[in-house]
Amino acid sequence: MKAIEADYLVVGAGAMGMAFTDTVISESEATVVIVDRACQPGGHWTTAYPFVRLHQPSAYYGVNSRALGNNTIDQVGWNQGLNELAPVGEVCAYFDAVMQQQFLPTGRVEYFPMSEYLGDGRFRTLAGTEYAVTVKRRVVDATYLRAIVPSMRPAPYSVAPGLDCIAPNELPKFPAQDRYVIIGAGKTGIDVCLWLLRHDVSPEKLTWIMPRDSWLIDRATLQPGPTFIDHFRASYGATIEAIDEATSPEDLFARLEAAGTLLRIDASVRPAMYRCATVSHPELAQLRRIDDIVRLGHVQSIEPTAIVLDGGSVPSSPSALYIDCTADGAPQRPAKPIFETDRITLQAVRGCQQVFSAAFIAHVEFAYDDDVVKNELCTPIPHPDADLDWLRLTQSDMSNFQRWLGDAELTDWLRSARLNLLADLLPPLSHKPRVRERVVSMFQKRLNTAIERLETLRSEHASAVPVGESL
Ligand SMILES: Cc1cc2nc3c(=O)[nH]c(=O)nc-3n(C[C@H](O)[C@H](O)[C@H](O)COP(=O)(O)OP(=O)(O)OC[C@H]3O[C@@H](n4cnc5c(N)ncnc54)[C@H](O)[C@@H]3O)c2cc1C
């Protein structure tokens, strides 16, 4: 057993562990040991399918101290006119560069890839050497979110022998097929449909198994920087207005759709899912070309001539290619306190903004002394799943944000953080303090009204509808 020591032992070199460590070494003199069972940093990105891209702009993904991408607007393709979206290769190369060019040269970070964390500060390397880390400050659990991509596990339903059921990773290796069956309607299912359509596969050849329809975010409303600030402010304002005026959750979704904030594939089907997936309008138009959408719940089994689902069977052909897109890329895990005596458990403190959240938590770790205060500032926001989670997530987002704006130093940090999508909503640091205080206070009041309205909408709905039921 080898003994080493560090201020922080970060378990997991995925996007969150990397974003946390970056802020630690930028804002303190602390030392860090990073352990990961994978051979390179980047977490689930290192095993994802080869055609996956970020679905939010590169401009606010990665670590705070280093830009990802070139801050360009796409000139071609279905993301035309919007900020670039890094492909998986770029995301992995980026995290590798952060590790090799930024972390390790400081001499304050030690990185152990191919190493299994065993608990109690101990880990084992590929060569079998066991290390015991004396952790002077805290162990940081950067594995809590448990992102799963289809290539990490077998399909969760039975597939008759002789049929081809693959993870999206294998799709580019397959020759042309007469029929493609895409199982799952989350971000991965959307990516697979778009990939096939982009390669001129006729939509008539696609069957899309959609257990639940989803509310989708219009990616145009999530664009950062000066080019998009007017549109961004208008969308944010329209969302707050919709909340203020809504008379029920159903009415709220209608207003958000009318305002263009939320989109859906089929206007005649009420979505029961919301998982923060984004699409552009051209992508939505492509997805709407697929007519054969099966809405009979989850797949139970795939037989040679039929797909058996919760709500019935549909005929299929033995020569169809089944693409399993059912893994839960962002499971809804129970919230737990982020700061405990000798531990930090990284979780989202802004809905679906994991890397921003990890960097924010690291900043809070150094900016405040008291764990009670730290936990008040860092209320975890579990990933959304059902439609109504939009209300819960937005209310929690706004409550956290409003609390942060109560502290001038934290507001300054938020204004300058690259990973903060909402940075441009805050007054520039060059403005006079009195002017900035006034703007921030007005903003807090607007947030407060929306938070109260969301609380009312949620509690009225909860008392009117049996627990667990969707809209
Ligand atoms: C296809 C896909 C696309 C996405 N696109 C976006 C996007 O555009 N924008 C966005 O904000 N989010 C996106 N997400 C969400 C994404 O999950 C987060 O952005 C982020 O990558 C999650 O990182 P993580 O560090 O929490 O988890 P992970 O990437 O899962 O990293 C955890 C790490 O911990 C390691 N580990 C676990 N247990 C142990 C152990 N016992 N010992 C050693 N090591 C261990 C694993 O090897 C892994 O490297 C996407 C997710 C998916 C699946």
The ligand as an SDF file (V2000), in Angstrom:
LIG
                    3D

 53 58  0  0  0  0  0  0  0  0999 V2000
  -25.2550   11.6650  -24.8030 C   0  0  0  0  0  0  0  0  0  0  0  0
  -25.2020   12.7550  -23.7750 C   0  0  0  0  0  0  0  0  0  0  0  0
  -25.0940   14.0970  -24.1700 C   0  0  0  0  0  0  0  0  0  0  0  0
  -25.0310   15.1080  -23.2200 C   0  0  0  0  0  0  0  0  0  0  0  0
  -24.9350   16.4050  -23.6130 N   0  0  0  0  0  0  0  0  0  0  0  0
  -24.8550   17.3920  -22.6910 C   0  0  0  0  0  0  0  0  0  0  0  0
  -24.7210   18.7630  -23.0610 C   0  0  0  0  0  0  0  0  0  0  0  0
  -24.7170   19.1150  -24.2260 O   0  0  0  0  0  0  0  0  0  0  0  0
  -24.6380   19.6780  -22.0850 N   0  0  0  0  0  0  0  0  0  0  0  0
  -24.6860   19.3390  -20.7700 C   0  0  0  0  0  0  0  0  0  0  0  0
  -24.5760   20.2030  -19.9010 O   0  0  0  0  0  0  0  0  0  0  0  0
  -24.7970   18.0650  -20.3930 N   0  0  0  0  0  0  0  0  0  0  0  0
  -24.8970   17.0990  -21.3120 C   0  0  0  0  0  0  0  0  0  0  0  0
  -25.0460   15.8130  -20.9250 N   0  0  0  0  0  0  0  0  0  0  0  0
  -25.1280   15.5370  -19.4890 C   0  0  0  0  0  0  0  0  0  0  0  0
  -23.7790   15.0360  -18.9850 C   0  0  0  0  0  0  0  0  0  0  0  0
  -24.0640   13.8490  -18.3120 O   0  0  0  0  0  0  0  0  0  0  0  0
  -23.0230   16.0210  -18.1190 C   0  0  0  0  0  0  0  0  0  0  0  0
  -22.7400   17.2040  -18.8390 O   0  0  0  0  0  0  0  0  0  0  0  0
  -21.6730   15.5170  -17.6300 C   0  0  0  0  0  0  0  0  0  0  0  0
  -20.9020   15.0370  -18.7020 O   0  0  0  0  0  0  0  0  0  0  0  0
  -21.8110   14.5070  -16.5410 C   0  0  0  0  0  0  0  0  0  0  0  0
  -20.5180   14.2870  -16.0670 O   0  0  0  0  0  0  0  0  0  0  0  0
  -20.1950   13.5990  -14.7170 P   0  0  0  0  0  0  0  0  0  0  0  0
  -18.7950   13.9580  -14.4250 O   0  0  0  0  0  0  0  0  0  0  0  0
  -21.2350   13.9260  -13.7050 O   0  0  0  0  0  0  0  0  0  0  0  0
  -20.4010   12.0360  -14.9680 O   0  0  0  0  0  0  0  0  0  0  0  0
  -19.5820   10.9660  -15.8360 P   0  0  0  0  0  0  0  0  0  0  0  0
  -19.2940   11.4610  -17.1780 O   0  0  0  0  0  0  0  0  0  0  0  0
  -20.3790    9.6970  -15.7190 O   0  0  0  0  0  0  0  0  0  0  0  0
  -18.1960   10.7870  -15.0550 O   0  0  0  0  0  0  0  0  0  0  0  0
  -18.0570    9.9920  -13.9010 C   0  0  0  0  0  0  0  0  0  0  0  0
  -16.6760    9.3830  -13.9170 C   0  0  0  0  0  0  0  0  0  0  0  0
  -16.4990    8.6650  -12.6960 O   0  0  0  0  0  0  0  0  0  0  0  0
  -15.7630    7.4890  -12.9530 C   0  0  0  0  0  0  0  0  0  0  0  0
  -16.0500    6.5200  -11.8670 N   0  0  0  0  0  0  0  0  0  0  0  0
  -17.2690    6.1200  -11.4340 C   0  0  0  0  0  0  0  0  0  0  0  0
  -17.1370    5.2680  -10.4070 N   0  0  0  0  0  0  0  0  0  0  0  0
  -15.8060    5.1100  -10.1900 C   0  0  0  0  0  0  0  0  0  0  0  0
  -15.0200    4.3430   -9.2680 C   0  0  0  0  0  0  0  0  0  0  0  0
  -15.5500    3.5480   -8.3240 N   0  0  0  0  0  0  0  0  0  0  0  0
  -13.6650    4.4110   -9.3520 N   0  0  0  0  0  0  0  0  0  0  0  0
  -13.0840    5.2120  -10.2880 C   0  0  0  0  0  0  0  0  0  0  0  0
  -13.7740    5.9600  -11.1610 N   0  0  0  0  0  0  0  0  0  0  0  0
  -15.1110    5.9140  -11.1260 C   0  0  0  0  0  0  0  0  0  0  0  0
  -16.2370    7.0420  -14.3210 C   0  0  0  0  0  0  0  0  0  0  0  0
  -15.2620    6.2530  -14.9690 O   0  0  0  0  0  0  0  0  0  0  0  0
  -16.4330    8.4010  -15.0370 C   0  0  0  0  0  0  0  0  0  0  0  0
  -15.2960    8.7800  -15.7660 O   0  0  0  0  0  0  0  0  0  0  0  0
  -25.0940   14.7800  -21.8530 C   0  0  0  0  0  0  0  0  0  0  0  0
  -25.2100   13.4150  -21.4610 C   0  0  0  0  0  0  0  0  0  0  0  0
  -25.2710   12.4240  -22.4030 C   0  0  0  0  0  0  0  0  0  0  0  0
  -25.3850   10.9970  -21.9400 C   0  0  0  0  0  0  0  0  0  0  0  0
  1  2  1  0
  2  3  1  0
  2 52  2  0
  3  4  2  0
  4  5  1  0
  4 50  1  0
  5  6  2  0
  6  7  1  0
  6 13  1  0
  7  8  2  0
  7  9  1  0
  9 10  1  0
 10 11  2  0
 10 12  1  0
 12 13  2  0
 13 14  1  0
 14 15  1  0
 14 50  1  0
 15 16  1  0
 16 17  1  0
 16 18  1  0
 18 19  1  0
 18 20  1  0
 20 21  1  0
 20 22  1  0
 22 23  1  0
 23 24  1  0
 24 25  2  0
 24 26  1  0
 24 27  1  0
 27 28  1  0
 28 29  2  0
 28 30  1  0
 28 31  1  0
 31 32  1  0
 32 33  1  0
 33 34  1  0
 33 48  1  0
 34 35  1  0
 35 36  1  0
 35 46  1  0
 36 37  1  0
 36 45  1  0
 37 38  2  0
 38 39  1  0
 39 40  1  0
 39 45  2  0
 40 41  1  0
 40 42  2  0
 42 43  1  0
 43 44  2  0
 44 45  1  0
 46 47  1  0
 46 48  1  0
 48 49  1  0
 50 51  2  0
 51 52  1  0
 52 53  1  0
M  END
$$$$
